[in-house]
Amino acid sequence: MTSSFTLALHGGAGTILRATMTEAREAEYRAGLARALHAGYAVLAAGGLALDAVTASVCVLEDEPLFNAGRGAVFNTAGTQEMEASLMDGRDWRAGAVTMLFGPKNPILVARAVMERTEHVCLSGDAAARLAEEAGLPFGDTDYFFTQARWDALAETLRLNAEGVDDGDESRKHGTVGAVARDAAGNLAAATSTGGRTAKLAGRIGDTPILGAGTFADNASCAVSCTGHGESFMRRVTAHELSARMRHRGEDLRTAADQVVMGDLAEIGGAGGLVAVGADGSFALPFNCEGMYRGHIGPDGMAWTGIYREDLVATAL
């Protein structure tokens, strides 16, 4: 059963500056995106649910230290890591989210546990970690989550902040991973996971765990996962706004996606992008900064990936 399904994902907006991206590093990012695309594809090609597909894709991205989620999460001003994740099922608007979380290797699985094992939508900190333990989810220690690149990014960001300097390197400041899918039965789902912003205040909550801001799914319109300057996505309720433009204004997916990213977010200085898939299987991958790690895959099983403003490239595993 391989007809009419679509999966798209992102590994964060605000990529490594093109001038400093090496060929080998680019190949690593594309390979990571391709692995995540194929994880979701395997679910969809077998007739599985969109919700299971986006969960599988995001788990792969959380396990890859290159991306700011799970094992590659950034550090806050206290030198610790606080992770966030959410997912939403477009069939019935069920959702789960976590914030200020450390310990579980895959925060997206904890968010799903919130949805499936509690009557709540969002849990934070110790409560979310306890739920993960009860669900038998795998945990990692500080060594598992530590990456030298993220630690160095914290030191550099704190130094520049102290000097009042903005070098324009968005890749050091933020990043998120996410996936959206339409399955063969026409169901939509979205999932998002992040370590937040480098040098954020401890306790800061971004757009990722806030439904309608960083994540949203509705079978009647679209599924959306956002990445970028979270405060801007919260202020414009970006993910839901995209859906609302489709439902109330009759806009197609790409028109609505371009408006919220290039118009609404840009209007308030919000850097970032999103991936979205529509009820008709169409997809959109807009961003308003230098680049966004992104990709999509369909029934033919060919993974397409992109980083900067070039055409997407067919990427083999």
Buried (B, 14 or more C-beta within 10 A) or exposed (E): EBEBBBBBBBBBBBBBBEEEBEEEEBEEBBBBBBBBBBBBBBBBBEEBBBBBBBBBBBBBBBBBBBBBBBBBBBBBBEEEBBBBBBBBBBBEEBBBBBBBBBBBBBBBBBBBBBBEEEEEBBBBBEBBBEBBEEBEBEEBEEEBBBBEEBEEBBEBBBEBEEEEEEEEBBBBBBBBBBBBBBBBBBBBBBBBBBBBBBBBEEEBBBBBBBBBBBBBBBBEBBBBBBBBBBBBBBBBBBBBBBBBBBBEEEBEBBEBBBBBBBEBBBEEEBBBBBBBBBBEBBBBBBBBBBBBBBBBBBBEEBBBBBBBEEEBEEBEE
